[in-house]
Amino acid sequence: MKMAENTFLAPALLWLMVVIVPGAEGAERPPEAPPADPRALLLLLPVPRKRPEGPRGSPTQQGGFQAMEQEEEKASETLRERPSEPGPLGGARGISGVLEKSFQISASALVFAAFCGWGVMMPFCQPQKLQIRGKAWKWLSLYANGLACLASALALVALALWSYDQGFPAIFIFPTILLLHVILVTALVVVTIIFRLDVLHQVTDRAAQRMLDLTTPGGAIVVAVISSLLIKCIRRLQEEEHAEPVDLTAVVAGAAAMCLLPAVIIVVVHCMDMQKRAEEERISRRKKWNEDIQQGRVSLMALSGSSLVQGEPAGH
């Protein structure tokens, strides 16, 4: 019986030792933390440049690390090779789109002011025989005053854009008033010439007439000064911020083409008027010469007839 009890107790004691002793050892040791996921660590980092050091994972995780590194290298190369990003209105990096538009408008206003000055100076650079008259003079007046009005309006818009982006300095108050005066007076002259009004002929004061005469050339000078100043200031900002230069080729070429076409038409009309006047003068000279010759023959015949009448009695 004792041998039988020992045979039953031995396996029971062995089972208790196997179950209880590992539990006690586990209670003495602190529980181990689960291994950190390297992908979670990558999400917390700003943009990892290198592969983070840590326990090596499976070949699938290593392939994921390599793919992520390749994507980061491609993104950095794309950022380095990408051109300057446009601003809110299409400006280059380092200069706002408002300043870029002001730069382009100032260049256009400067071109219009140059052609307006050419139209004002053209009558004073011609000799007396080649003076512009008639229809060509009317078109030239429309051309010069219209360009002065348009250039002043563009300069005013460029000044407003500059003030919107950089603030309105006190030094631009007087030029702004001059630009408004030029716009009003030149627009009045253009309307008067087109509709053949007598508004300007009613101005009899010499001071007012001088003011009307000097508005167009003075407006061209004011526009040239303001546009040049704005262009210089914007170029300085571009150099300070290391911005890409703005291409003005298309703007200047378009403005020059718009101004050159009416100028060519005026020159052609003036040449046709000169030929017409020369032909009329030639015809008038011929008529006068023929009339003088006819009058000379009549007088010669009268003198010969009177001498014959007087000599007949003397012969008898």
Protein Blocks (a to p, Z undefined) as FASTA:
>chain_A
ZZmmmmmmmmmmmmmmmmmmmmmmmmmpccddddddfklmmmmpmbdfbdcddddddfkl
mmmmmmmmmmmmmmmmmmmmpccdddfkopaehiafklmmmmmmmmmmmmmmmmmmmmmm
mmmmpcfklpcehjllmmmmmmmmmmmmmmmmmmmmmmmmmmmmnopafklmmmmmmmmm
mmmmmmmmmmmmmnopaklmmpmbfklmmmmmmmmmmmmmmmmmmmmmmmmmmmmmmmmn
opacddfklmmmmmmmmmmmmmmmmmmmmmmmmmmmmmmmmmmmmmmmmmmmmmmmmmmm
mmmmmmmmmmmmmmZZ
